[in-house]
Amino acid sequence: MYIFVAGVILRAIVRGGESAGSRHMNTHLVYLDNAATSWPKPPDVAEAMTRFLAEVGANPGRAGHRLANESARIVYDTREAVAALFNAGDPLRVVFTRNATEAINLALKGLLDKGDHAVTTGVEHNSVMRPLRALQERGVELSVASCSPHGFVDPDAVAKAVKPGTRLIAVTHASNVVGSIAPVREIGTIARGKGLCLLIDAAQTAGALDIDMQRDNIDLLAFTGHKSLYGPMGTGGLVFGPRIDISRIEPLTRGGTGSRSEQETQPAFAPDKYESGTPNVVGLAGLLAGVRWVRARGVEHIRRNEMVLTQQCIDGLRAIDGVTVYGGLDAARQTATVSFCVAGVSVSELGLALDEDFGILCRVGLHCAPVAHRTMGTFPGGTVRFSMGAFNTKRDIDAALSAVARLAVGAGA
């Protein structure tokens, strides 16, 4: 039994006389932090990275020998796999970055100038909001379309925010706080009808939801490799749709590309224009394996399994006295991300107890998305976030629900 008094967790009863530490050492870990990064990874990912380091290891595009060529082939194969997954068309318009954040910065800073107007939403991650706020200080006008308290974006609100000087609409595909899925296709239709660019932050959805850039009128797609693509950290990218004129988008960095070495100016063509310096080929080898694993398993298959776990989690949490669950409460309308609070106890205390006493690994706080928490009324305290992945099971959710139920009893004692 757990009693929460004045911000301190008191363990009133410890079963069998065991200490909290000894119980933790014997506890099976349940990883529910996939919205931050997926874990575990498919075995193919580590194998591909190990193979590159052990058997290839050369710098792509910097030499003509067989190992350099093999390294370049891995990079290009990864572009092809990503382009195919998103129905993006030309693989050479897949530009690799360290993560989705860098990709978003490339898109926003490369596209928006002083006097331009941009539209975003009330559930964005700071990866979108912070660069937009910085651009606002430099003369870019910004409108934030309101969302429902459950985190859903209204396409009409986005359309009403458009002005004569609007150049870009930037929208997260799914909230990293409550998983609410944005109506990307409808917003894409609005953007296309008004001649605007649409940037989608797919950090939470690449590999988790079906994404078709051509069908959904997506002009710029920012993705990360380490979440639902099951690749390693340090991988991601920006995919340019065919309507984007890359001559108008400046790179974030300039330098050696292995191409046009006789020139002291940056190459003007993609992807070289945006990829200066030695690339993270070992990471891209892992990303390629992750994307291939996702495609072989099937995005829809992964999605169906995650929906089952998500609804189990939502329903189970709602049945516990003192627990408030946020969002739309419908697995069909959200990713496998569930946020909640327990009355009478801070989220930091809950997260600590879940980890140390039950082996439930999750994330608590504001999740780098303060605007989303303001929208849902959970600012500044934040929430506890459970986020499931392809390797979670119903047993994992049962264990998490049992832990929350015990902690909620302690909170109400």
PyMOL commands that set and color helices and strands:
alter all, ss='L'
color gray80, all
select helices_A, chain A and resi 15-17+20-25+43-56+66-85+91-93+100-111+126-137+155-161+184-193+246-248+272-274+281-297+299-318+331-333+347-358+370-376+394-411
alter helices_A, ss='H'
color red, helices_A
select strands_A, chain A and resi 2-5+8-11+30-31+94-97+117-121+141-145+166-172+197-201+220-224+236-240+323-326+337-342+360-361+363-365+383-387
alter strands_A, ss='S'
color yellow, strands_A
deselect
rebuild
show_as cartoon
